[in-house]
């Protein structure tokens, strides 16, 4: 599984929402961090690996923001 939230190996939807909308660091750094995580998820999916439900949710939530 892609590490979505550092220090949280199995995040819930509430954890993911708080992380995405929490405003960690500067806005530019936050967007780049989210893009990097989404890129990792997309690469994993592109390689034919199954996605964890948390990864699917994270990518779906970020797609509307990025």
LOFI-804053 format. One record per atom (N, C-alpha, C): atom name; x, y, z; chain; residue number from 0. Coordinates in steps of 0.05 Angstrom, whole numbers, plus 5000, padded with zeros to 4 digits. Layout:
LOFI-804053
<atom><vexmar>CA</vexmar><px>X</px><py>Y</py><pz>Z</pz><gudo>A</gudo><fike>NUM</fike></atom>
...
end
This chain:
LOFI-804053
<atom><vexmar>N</vexmar><px>5017</px><py>4977</py><pz>5000</pz><gudo>A</gudo><fike>0</fike></atom>
<atom><vexmar>CA</vexmar><px>5000</px><py>5000</py><pz>5000</pz><gudo>A</gudo><fike>0</fike></atom>
<atom><vexmar>C</vexmar><px>5018</px><py>5025</py><pz>5000</pz><gudo>A</gudo><fike>0</fike></atom>
<atom><vexmar>N</vexmar><px>5009</px><py>5045</py><pz>4985</pz><gudo>A</gudo><fike>1</fike></atom>
<atom><vexmar>CA</vexmar><px>5023</px><py>5071</py><pz>4985</pz><gudo>A</gudo><fike>1</fike></atom>
<atom><vexmar>C</vexmar><px>5018</px><py>5084</py><pz>5012</pz><gudo>A</gudo><fike>1</fike></atom>
<atom><vexmar>N</vexmar><px>5040</px><py>5096</py><pz>5023</pz><gudo>A</gudo><fike>2</fike></atom>
<atom><vexmar>CA</vexmar><px>5037</px><py>5110</py><pz>5048</pz><gudo>A</gudo><fike>2</fike></atom>
<atom><vexmar>C</vexmar><px>5022</px><py>5136</py><pz>5043</pz><gudo>A</gudo><fike>2</fike></atom>
<atom><vexmar>N</vexmar><px>4998</px><py>5138</py><pz>5051</pz><gudo>A</gudo><fike>3</fike></atom>
<atom><vexmar>CA</vexmar><px>4981</px><py>5161</py><pz>5045</pz><gudo>A</gudo><fike>3</fike></atom>
<atom><vexmar>C</vexmar><px>4986</px><py>5182</py><pz>5067</pz><gudo>A</gudo><fike>3</fike></atom>
<atom><vexmar>N</vexmar><px>4985</px><py>5174</py><pz>5092</pz><gudo>A</gudo><fike>4</fike></atom>
<atom><vexmar>CA</vexmar><px>4990</px><py>5192</py><pz>5114</pz><gudo>A</gudo><fike>4</fike></atom>
<atom><vexmar>C</vexmar><px>5013</px><py>5181</py><pz>5130</pz><gudo>A</gudo><fike>4</fike></atom>
<atom><vexmar>N</vexmar><px>5035</px><py>5196</py><pz>5132</pz><gudo>A</gudo><fike>5</fike></atom>
<atom><vexmar>CA</vexmar><px>5058</px><py>5186</py><pz>5148</pz><gudo>A</gudo><fike>5</fike></atom>
<atom><vexmar>C</vexmar><px>5050</px><py>5180</py><pz>5177</pz><gudo>A</gudo><fike>5</fike></atom>
<atom><vexmar>N</vexmar><px>5058</px><py>5157</py><pz>5186</pz><gudo>A</gudo><fike>6</fike></atom>
<atom><vexmar>CA</vexmar><px>5051</px><py>5149</py><pz>5213</pz><gudo>A</gudo><fike>6</fike></atom>
<atom><vexmar>C</vexmar><px>5025</px><py>5135</py><pz>5217</pz><gudo>A</gudo><fike>6</fike></atom>
<atom><vexmar>N</vexmar><px>5009</px><py>5133</py><pz>5195</pz><gudo>A</gudo><fike>7</fike></atom>
<atom><vexmar>CA</vexmar><px>4983</px><py>5120</py><pz>5197</pz><gudo>A</gudo><fike>7</fike></atom>
<atom><vexmar>C</vexmar><px>4981</px><py>5099</py><pz>5174</pz><gudo>A</gudo><fike>7</fike></atom>
<atom><vexmar>N</vexmar><px>4985</px><py>5074</py><pz>5181</pz><gudo>A</gudo><fike>8</fike></atom>
<atom><vexmar>CA</vexmar><px>4986</px><py>5053</py><pz>5161</pz><gudo>A</gudo><fike>8</fike></atom>
<atom><vexmar>C</vexmar><px>4959</px><py>5045</py><pz>5150</pz><gudo>A</gudo><fike>8</fike></atom>
<atom><vexmar>N</vexmar><px>4938</px><py>5051</py><pz>5165</pz><gudo>A</gudo><fike>9</fike></atom>
<atom><vexmar>CA</vexmar><px>4911</px><py>5043</py><pz>5156</pz><gudo>A</gudo><fike>9</fike></atom>
<atom><vexmar>C</vexmar><px>4891</px><py>5066</py><pz>5162</pz><gudo>A</gudo><fike>9</fike></atom>
<atom><vexmar>N</vexmar><px>4893</px><py>5087</py><pz>5146</pz><gudo>A</gudo><fike>10</fike></atom>
<atom><vexmar>CA</vexmar><px>4876</px><py>5111</py><pz>5151</pz><gudo>A</gudo><fike>10</fike></atom>
<atom><vexmar>C</vexmar><px>4846</px><py>5106</py><pz>5144</pz><gudo>A</gudo><fike>10</fike></atom>
<atom><vexmar>N</vexmar><px>4829</px><py>5119</py><pz>5159</pz><gudo>A</gudo><fike>11</fike></atom>
<atom><vexmar>CA</vexmar><px>4801</px><py>5118</py><pz>5154</pz><gudo>A</gudo><fike>11</fike></atom>
<atom><vexmar>C</vexmar><px>4794</px><py>5141</py><pz>5135</pz><gudo>A</gudo><fike>11</fike></atom>
<atom><vexmar>N</vexmar><px>4769</px><py>5142</py><pz>5125</pz><gudo>A</gudo><fike>12</fike></atom>
<atom><vexmar>CA</vexmar><px>4761</px><py>5164</py><pz>5108</pz><gudo>A</gudo><fike>12</fike></atom>
<atom><vexmar>C</vexmar><px>4763</px><py>5191</py><pz>5122</pz><gudo>A</gudo><fike>12</fike></atom>
<atom><vexmar>N</vexmar><px>4756</px><py>5191</py><pz>5148</pz><gudo>A</gudo><fike>13</fike></atom>
<atom><vexmar>CA</vexmar><px>4758</px><py>5215</py><pz>5164</pz><gudo>A</gudo><fike>13</fike></atom>
<atom><vexmar>C</vexmar><px>4787</px><py>5224</py><pz>5166</pz><gudo>A</gudo><fike>13</fike></atom>
<atom><vexmar>N</vexmar><px>4806</px><py>5205</py><pz>5170</pz><gudo>A</gudo><fike>14</fike></atom>
<atom><vexmar>CA</vexmar><px>4834</px><py>5212</py><pz>5171</pz><gudo>A</gudo><fike>14</fike></atom>
<atom><vexmar>C</vexmar><px>4844</px><py>5224</py><pz>5145</pz><gudo>A</gudo><fike>14</fike></atom>
<atom><vexmar>N</vexmar><px>4835</px><py>5212</py><pz>5123</pz><gudo>A</gudo><fike>15</fike></atom>
<atom><vexmar>CA</vexmar><px>4843</px><py>5222</py><pz>5096</pz><gudo>A</gudo><fike>15</fike></atom>
<atom><vexmar>C</vexmar><px>4832</px><py>5250</py><pz>5091</pz><gudo>A</gudo><fike>15</fike></atom>
<atom><vexmar>N</vexmar><px>4807</px><py>5254</py><pz>5098</pz><gudo>A</gudo><fike>16</fike></atom>
<atom><vexmar>CA</vexmar><px>4794</px><py>5281</py><pz>5094</pz><gudo>A</gudo><fike>16</fike></atom>
<atom><vexmar>C</vexmar><px>4809</px><py>5302</py><pz>5111</pz><gudo>A</gudo><fike>16</fike></atom>
<atom><vexmar>N</vexmar><px>4816</px><py>5295</py><pz>5136</pz><gudo>A</gudo><fike>17</fike></atom>
<atom><vexmar>CA</vexmar><px>4830</px><py>5314</py><pz>5153</pz><gudo>A</gudo><fike>17</fike></atom>
<atom><vexmar>C</vexmar><px>4857</px><py>5320</py><pz>5142</pz><gudo>A</gudo><fike>17</fike></atom>
<atom><vexmar>N</vexmar><px>4871</px><py>5300</py><pz>5131</pz><gudo>A</gudo><fike>18</fike></atom>
<atom><vexmar>CA</vexmar><px>4897</px><py>5304</py><pz>5119</pz><gudo>A</gudo><fike>18</fike></atom>
<atom><vexmar>C</vexmar><px>4896</px><py>5321</py><pz>5094</pz><gudo>A</gudo><fike>18</fike></atom>
<atom><vexmar>N</vexmar><px>4877</px><py>5316</py><pz>5077</pz><gudo>A</gudo><fike>19</fike></atom>
<atom><vexmar>CA</vexmar><px>4875</px><py>5331</py><pz>5052</pz><gudo>A</gudo><fike>19</fike></atom>
<atom><vexmar>C</vexmar><px>4867</px><py>5360</py><pz>5058</pz><gudo>A</gudo><fike>19</fike></atom>
<atom><vexmar>N</vexmar><px>4848</px><py>5364</py><pz>5075</pz><gudo>A</gudo><fike>20</fike></atom>
<atom><vexmar>CA</vexmar><px>4837</px><py>5391</py><pz>5080</pz><gudo>A</gudo><fike>20</fike></atom>
<atom><vexmar>C</vexmar><px>4849</px><py>5405</py><pz>5104</pz><gudo>A</gudo><fike>20</fike></atom>
<atom><vexmar>N</vexmar><px>4869</px><py>5392</py><pz>5116</pz><gudo>A</gudo><fike>21</fike></atom>
<atom><vexmar>CA</vexmar><px>4881</px><py>5403</py><pz>5140</pz><gudo>A</gudo><fike>21</fike></atom>
<atom><vexmar>C</vexmar><px>4901</px><py>5426</py><pz>5136</pz><gudo>A</gudo><fike>21</fike></atom>
<atom><vexmar>N</vexmar><px>4910</px><py>5430</py><pz>5111</pz><gudo>A</gudo><fike>22</fike></atom>
<atom><vexmar>CA</vexmar><px>4928</px><py>5452</py><pz>5105</pz><gudo>A</gudo><fike>22</fike></atom>
<atom><vexmar>C</vexmar><px>4955</px><py>5449</py><pz>5117</pz><gudo>A</gudo><fike>22</fike></atom>
<atom><vexmar>N</vexmar><px>4967</px><py>5425</py><pz>5114</pz><gudo>A</gudo><fike>23</fike></atom>
<atom><vexmar>CA</vexmar><px>4994</px><py>5420</py><pz>5125</pz><gudo>A</gudo><fike>23</fike></atom>
<atom><vexmar>C</vexmar><px>5015</px><py>5436</py><pz>5110</pz><gudo>A</gudo><fike>23</fike></atom>
<atom><vexmar>N</vexmar><px>5030</px><py>5453</py><pz>5124</pz><gudo>A</gudo><fike>24</fike></atom>
<atom><vexmar>CA</vexmar><px>5051</px><py>5469</py><pz>5112</pz><gudo>A</gudo><fike>24</fike></atom>
<atom><vexmar>C</vexmar><px>5040</px><py>5491</py><pz>5094</pz><gudo>A</gudo><fike>24</fike></atom>
<atom><vexmar>N</vexmar><px>5056</px><py>5500</py><pz>5076</pz><gudo>A</gudo><fike>25</fike></atom>
<atom><vexmar>CA</vexmar><px>5047</px><py>5521</py><pz>5057</pz><gudo>A</gudo><fike>25</fike></atom>
<atom><vexmar>C</vexmar><px>5029</px><py>5508</py><pz>5036</pz><gudo>A</gudo><fike>25</fike></atom>
<atom><vexmar>N</vexmar><px>5013</px><py>5524</py><pz>5024</pz><gudo>A</gudo><fike>26</fike></atom>
<atom><vexmar>CA</vexmar><px>4994</px><py>5514</py><pz>5004</pz><gudo>A</gudo><fike>26</fike></atom>
<atom><vexmar>C</vexmar><px>5008</px><py>5500</py><pz>4981</pz><gudo>A</gudo><fike>26</fike></atom>
<atom><vexmar>N</vexmar><px>5030</px><py>5512</py><pz>4971</pz><gudo>A</gudo><fike>27</fike></atom>
<atom><vexmar>CA</vexmar><px>5044</px><py>5501</py><pz>4949</pz><gudo>A</gudo><fike>27</fike></atom>
<atom><vexmar>C</vexmar><px>5057</px><py>5474</py><pz>4956</pz><gudo>A</gudo><fike>27</fike></atom>
<atom><vexmar>N</vexmar><px>5068</px><py>5472</py><pz>4980</pz><gudo>A</gudo><fike>28</fike></atom>
<atom><vexmar>CA</vexmar><px>5080</px><py>5447</py><pz>4989</pz><gudo>A</gudo><fike>28</fike></atom>
<atom><vexmar>C</vexmar><px>5059</px><py>5426</py><pz>4993</pz><gudo>A</gudo><fike>28</fike></atom>
<atom><vexmar>N</vexmar><px>5036</px><py>5434</py><pz>5003</pz><gudo>A</gudo><fike>29</fike></atom>
<atom><vexmar>CA</vexmar><px>5014</px><py>5415</py><pz>5007</pz><gudo>A</gudo><fike>29</fike></atom>
<atom><vexmar>C</vexmar><px>5005</px><py>5403</py><pz>4981</pz><gudo>A</gudo><fike>29</fike></atom>
<atom><vexmar>N</vexmar><px>5001</px><py>5420</py><pz>4961</pz><gudo>A</gudo><fike>30</fike></atom>
<atom><vexmar>CA</vexmar><px>4992</px><py>5411</py><pz>4935</pz><gudo>A</gudo><fike>30</fike></atom>
<atom><vexmar>C</vexmar><px>5012</px><py>5392</py><pz>4922</pz><gudo>A</gudo><fike>30</fike></atom>
<atom><vexmar>N</vexmar><px>5037</px><py>5399</py><pz>4924</pz><gudo>A</gudo><fike>31</fike></atom>
<atom><vexmar>CA</vexmar><px>5058</px><py>5381</py><pz>4913</pz><gudo>A</gudo><fike>31</fike></atom>
<atom><vexmar>C</vexmar><px>5059</px><py>5354</py><pz>4927</pz><gudo>A</gudo><fike>31</fike></atom>
<atom><vexmar>N</vexmar><px>5055</px><py>5354</py><pz>4954</pz><gudo>A</gudo><fike>32</fike></atom>
<atom><vexmar>CA</vexmar><px>5054</px><py>5330</py><pz>4969</pz><gudo>A</gudo><fike>32</fike></atom>
<atom><vexmar>C</vexmar><px>5031</px><py>5312</py><pz>4960</pz><gudo>A</gudo><fike>32</fike></atom>
<atom><vexmar>N</vexmar><px>5007</px><py>5324</py><pz>4957</pz><gudo>A</gudo><fike>33</fike></atom>
<atom><vexmar>CA</vexmar><px>4984</px><py>5310</py><pz>4949</pz><gudo>A</gudo><fike>33</fike></atom>
<atom><vexmar>C</vexmar><px>4988</px><py>5299</py><pz>4920</pz><gudo>A</gudo><fike>33</fike></atom>
<atom><vexmar>N</vexmar><px>4999</px><py>5315</py><pz>4902</pz><gudo>A</gudo><fike>34</fike></atom>
<atom><vexmar>CA</vexmar><px>5004</px><py>5306</py><pz>4875</pz><gudo>A</gudo><fike>34</fike></atom>
<atom><vexmar>C</vexmar><px>5023</px><py>5282</py><pz>4875</pz><gudo>A</gudo><fike>34</fike></atom>
<atom><vexmar>N</vexmar><px>5043</px><py>5283</py><pz>4892</pz><gudo>A</gudo><fike>35</fike></atom>
<atom><vexmar>CA</vexmar><px>5062</px><py>5261</py><pz>4893</pz><gudo>A</gudo><fike>35</fike></atom>
<atom><vexmar>C</vexmar><px>5049</px><py>5235</py><pz>4902</pz><gudo>A</gudo><fike>35</fike></atom>
<atom><vexmar>N</vexmar><px>5032</px><py>5237</py><pz>4922</pz><gudo>A</gudo><fike>36</fike></atom>
<atom><vexmar>CA</vexmar><px>5018</px><py>5213</py><pz>4932</pz><gudo>A</gudo><fike>36</fike></atom>
<atom><vexmar>C</vexmar><px>4999</px><py>5202</py><pz>4910</pz><gudo>A</gudo><fike>36</fike></atom>
<atom><vexmar>N</vexmar><px>4984</px><py>5220</py><pz>4898</pz><gudo>A</gudo><fike>37</fike></atom>
<atom><vexmar>CA</vexmar><px>4966</px><py>5211</py><pz>4876</pz><gudo>A</gudo><fike>37</fike></atom>
<atom><vexmar>C</vexmar><px>4982</px><py>5198</py><pz>4853</pz><gudo>A</gudo><fike>37</fike></atom>
<atom><vexmar>N</vexmar><px>5005</px><py>5210</py><pz>4847</pz><gudo>A</gudo><fike>38</fike></atom>
<atom><vexmar>CA</vexmar><px>5022</px><py>5199</py><pz>4825</pz><gudo>A</gudo><fike>38</fike></atom>
<atom><vexmar>C</vexmar><px>5031</px><py>5170</py><pz>4833</pz><gudo>A</gudo><fike>38</fike></atom>
<atom><vexmar>N</vexmar><px>5038</px><py>5166</py><pz>4858</pz><gudo>A</gudo><fike>39</fike></atom>
<atom><vexmar>CA</vexmar><px>5046</px><py>5139</py><pz>4866</pz><gudo>A</gudo><fike>39</fike></atom>
<atom><vexmar>C</vexmar><px>5023</px><py>5119</py><pz>4864</pz><gudo>A</gudo><fike>39</fike></atom>
<atom><vexmar>N</vexmar><px>4999</px><py>5128</py><pz>4871</pz><gudo>A</gudo><fike>40</fike></atom>
<atom><vexmar>CA</vexmar><px>4975</px><py>5111</py><pz>4869</pz><gudo>A</gudo><fike>40</fike></atom>
<atom><vexmar>C</vexmar><px>4969</px><py>5105</py><pz>4840</pz><gudo>A</gudo><fike>40</fike></atom>
<atom><vexmar>N</vexmar><px>4971</px><py>5125</py><pz>4822</pz><gudo>A</gudo><fike>41</fike></atom>
<atom><vexmar>CA</vexmar><px>4966</px><py>5120</py><pz>4794</pz><gudo>A</gudo><fike>41</fike></atom>
<atom><vexmar>C</vexmar><px>4986</px><py>5102</py><pz>4782</pz><gudo>A</gudo><fike>41</fike></atom>
<atom><vexmar>N</vexmar><px>5012</px><py>5104</py><pz>4790</pz><gudo>A</gudo><fike>42</fike></atom>
<atom><vexmar>CA</vexmar><px>5032</px><py>5086</py><pz>4780</pz><gudo>A</gudo><fike>42</fike></atom>
<atom><vexmar>C</vexmar><px>5027</px><py>5057</py><pz>4789</pz><gudo>A</gudo><fike>42</fike></atom>
<atom><vexmar>N</vexmar><px>5019</px><py>5054</py><pz>4813</pz><gudo>A</gudo><fike>43</fike></atom>
<atom><vexmar>CA</vexmar><px>5013</px><py>5028</py><pz>4824</pz><gudo>A</gudo><fike>43</fike></atom>
<atom><vexmar>C</vexmar><px>4990</px><py>5016</py><pz>4808</pz><gudo>A</gudo><fike>43</fike></atom>
<atom><vexmar>N</vexmar><px>4969</px><py>5031</py><pz>4803</pz><gudo>A</gudo><fike>44</fike></atom>
<atom><vexmar>CA</vexmar><px>4946</px><py>5022</py><pz>4788</pz><gudo>A</gudo><fike>44</fike></atom>
<atom><vexmar>C</vexmar><px>4954</px><py>5016</py><pz>4759</pz><gudo>A</gudo><fike>44</fike></atom>
<atom><vexmar>N</vexmar><px>4971</px><py>5033</py><pz>4747</pz><gudo>A</gudo><fike>45</fike></atom>
<atom><vexmar>CA</vexmar><px>4980</px><py>5029</py><pz>4720</pz><gudo>A</gudo><fike>45</fike></atom>
<atom><vexmar>C</vexmar><px>4996</px><py>5003</py><pz>4716</pz><gudo>A</gudo><fike>45</fike></atom>
<atom><vexmar>N</vexmar><px>5009</px><py>4995</py><pz>4738</pz><gudo>A</gudo><fike>46</fike></atom>
<atom><vexmar>CA</vexmar><px>5025</px><py>4970</py><pz>4737</pz><gudo>A</gudo><fike>46</fike></atom>
<atom><vexmar>C</vexmar><px>5007</px><py>4945</py><pz>4740</pz><gudo>A</gudo><fike>46</fike></atom>
<atom><vexmar>N</vexmar><px>4982</px><py>4949</py><pz>4745</pz><gudo>A</gudo><fike>47</fike></atom>
<atom><vexmar>CA</vexmar><px>4963</px><py>4927</py><pz>4747</pz><gudo>A</gudo><fike>47</fike></atom>
<atom><vexmar>C</vexmar><px>4959</px><py>4917</py><pz>4775</pz><gudo>A</gudo><fike>47</fike></atom>
<atom><vexmar>N</vexmar><px>4969</px><py>4931</py><pz>4795</pz><gudo>A</gudo><fike>48</fike></atom>
<atom><vexmar>CA</vexmar><px>4965</px><py>4923</py><pz>4823</pz><gudo>A</gudo><fike>48</fike></atom>
<atom><vexmar>C</vexmar><px>4938</px><py>4932</py><pz>4832</pz><gudo>A</gudo><fike>48</fike></atom>
<atom><vexmar>N</vexmar><px>4926</px><py>4917</py><pz>4850</pz><gudo>A</gudo><fike>49</fike></atom>
<atom><vexmar>CA</vexmar><px>4901</px><py>4924</py><pz>4862</pz><gudo>A</gudo><fike>49</fike></atom>
<atom><vexmar>C</vexmar><px>4905</px><py>4947</py><pz>4882</pz><gudo>A</gudo><fike>49</fike></atom>
<atom><vexmar>N</vexmar><px>4886</px><py>4965</py><pz>4882</pz><gudo>A</gudo><fike>50</fike></atom>
<atom><vexmar>CA</vexmar><px>4888</px><py>4987</py><pz>4901</pz><gudo>A</gudo><fike>50</fike></atom>
<atom><vexmar>C</vexmar><px>4873</px><py>4981</py><pz>4927</pz><gudo>A</gudo><fike>50</fike></atom>
<atom><vexmar>N</vexmar><px>4884</px><py>4990</py><pz>4949</pz><gudo>A</gudo><fike>51</fike></atom>
<atom><vexmar>CA</vexmar><px>4870</px><py>4989</py><pz>4975</pz><gudo>A</gudo><fike>51</fike></atom>
<atom><vexmar>C</vexmar><px>4847</px><py>5009</py><pz>4974</pz><gudo>A</gudo><fike>51</fike></atom>
<atom><vexmar>N</vexmar><px>4825</px><py>5004</py><pz>4987</pz><gudo>A</gudo><fike>52</fike></atom>
<atom><vexmar>CA</vexmar><px>4803</px><py>5023</py><pz>4986</pz><gudo>A</gudo><fike>52</fike></atom>
<atom><vexmar>C</vexmar><px>4811</px><py>5051</py><pz>4995</pz><gudo>A</gudo><fike>52</fike></atom>
<atom><vexmar>N</vexmar><px>4829</px><py>5053</py><pz>5014</pz><gudo>A</gudo><fike>53</fike></atom>
<atom><vexmar>CA</vexmar><px>4838</px><py>5079</py><pz>5023</pz><gudo>A</gudo><fike>53</fike></atom>
<atom><vexmar>C</vexmar><px>4853</px><py>5094</py><pz>5001</pz><gudo>A</gudo><fike>53</fike></atom>
<atom><vexmar>N</vexmar><px>4868</px><py>5079</py><pz>4984</pz><gudo>A</gudo><fike>54</fike></atom>
<atom><vexmar>CA</vexmar><px>4882</px><py>5092</py><pz>4962</pz><gudo>A</gudo><fike>54</fike></atom>
<atom><vexmar>C</vexmar><px>4862</px><py>5102</py><pz>4941</pz><gudo>A</gudo><fike>54</fike></atom>
<atom><vexmar>N</vexmar><px>4841</px><py>5085</py><pz>4936</pz><gudo>A</gudo><fike>55</fike></atom>
<atom><vexmar>CA</vexmar><px>4821</px><py>5094</py><pz>4916</pz><gudo>A</gudo><fike>55</fike></atom>
<atom><vexmar>C</vexmar><px>4807</px><py>5119</py><pz>4926</pz><gudo>A</gudo><fike>55</fike></atom>
<atom><vexmar>N</vexmar><px>4800</px><py>5119</py><pz>4952</pz><gudo>A</gudo><fike>56</fike></atom>
<atom><vexmar>CA</vexmar><px>4786</px><py>5143</py><pz>4963</pz><gudo>A</gudo><fike>56</fike></atom>
<atom><vexmar>C</vexmar><px>4804</px><py>5167</py><pz>4962</pz><gudo>A</gudo><fike>56</fike></atom>
<atom><vexmar>N</vexmar><px>4829</px><py>5164</py><pz>4969</pz><gudo>A</gudo><fike>57</fike></atom>
<atom><vexmar>CA</vexmar><px>4848</px><py>5187</py><pz>4970</pz><gudo>A</gudo><fike>57</fike></atom>
<atom><vexmar>C</vexmar><px>4850</px><py>5199</py><pz>4941</pz><gudo>A</gudo><fike>57</fike></atom>
<atom><vexmar>N</vexmar><px>4854</px><py>5182</py><pz>4922</pz><gudo>A</gudo><fike>58</fike></atom>
<atom><vexmar>CA</vexmar><px>4856</px><py>5191</py><pz>4894</pz><gudo>A</gudo><fike>58</fike></atom>
<atom><vexmar>C</vexmar><px>4831</px><py>5205</py><pz>4885</pz><gudo>A</gudo><fike>58</fike></atom>
<atom><vexmar>N</vexmar><px>4808</px><py>5194</py><pz>4892</pz><gudo>A</gudo><fike>59</fike></atom>
<atom><vexmar>CA</vexmar><px>4782</px><py>5206</py><pz>4884</pz><gudo>A</gudo><fike>59</fike></atom>
<atom><vexmar>C</vexmar><px>4778</px><py>5233</py><pz>4897</pz><gudo>A</gudo><fike>59</fike></atom>
<atom><vexmar>N</vexmar><px>4786</px><py>5236</py><pz>4922</pz><gudo>A</gudo><fike>60</fike></atom>
<atom><vexmar>CA</vexmar><px>4782</px><py>5261</py><pz>4936</pz><gudo>A</gudo><fike>60</fike></atom>
<atom><vexmar>C</vexmar><px>4801</px><py>5282</py><pz>4925</pz><gudo>A</gudo><fike>60</fike></atom>
<atom><vexmar>N</vexmar><px>4826</px><py>5274</py><pz>4919</pz><gudo>A</gudo><fike>61</fike></atom>
<atom><vexmar>CA</vexmar><px>4845</px><py>5293</py><pz>4908</pz><gudo>A</gudo><fike>61</fike></atom>
<atom><vexmar>C</vexmar><px>4840</px><py>5301</py><pz>4880</pz><gudo>A</gudo><fike>61</fike></atom>
<atom><vexmar>N</vexmar><px>4826</px><py>5284</py><pz>4865</pz><gudo>A</gudo><fike>62</fike></atom>
<atom><vexmar>CA</vexmar><px>4822</px><py>5291</py><pz>4836</pz><gudo>A</gudo><fike>62</fike></atom>
<atom><vexmar>C</vexmar><px>4805</px><py>5316</py><pz>4833</pz><gudo>A</gudo><fike>62</fike></atom>
<atom><vexmar>N</vexmar><px>4788</px><py>5322</py><pz>4852</pz><gudo>A</gudo><fike>63</fike></atom>
<atom><vexmar>CA</vexmar><px>4772</px><py>5346</py><pz>4850</pz><gudo>A</gudo><fike>63</fike></atom>
<atom><vexmar>C</vexmar><px>4787</px><py>5371</py><pz>4859</pz><gudo>A</gudo><fike>63</fike></atom>
<atom><vexmar>N</vexmar><px>4809</px><py>5367</py><pz>4874</pz><gudo>A</gudo><fike>64</fike></atom>
<atom><vexmar>CA</vexmar><px>4825</px><py>5389</py><pz>4884</pz><gudo>A</gudo><fike>64</fike></atom>
<atom><vexmar>C</vexmar><px>4848</px><py>5397</py><pz>4866</pz><gudo>A</gudo><fike>64</fike></atom>
<atom><vexmar>N</vexmar><px>4860</px><py>5377</py><pz>4853</pz><gudo>A</gudo><fike>65</fike></atom>
<atom><vexmar>CA</vexmar><px>4884</px><py>5382</py><pz>4838</pz><gudo>A</gudo><fike>65</fike></atom>
<atom><vexmar>C</vexmar><px>4879</px><py>5387</py><pz>4809</pz><gudo>A</gudo><fike>65</fike></atom>
end
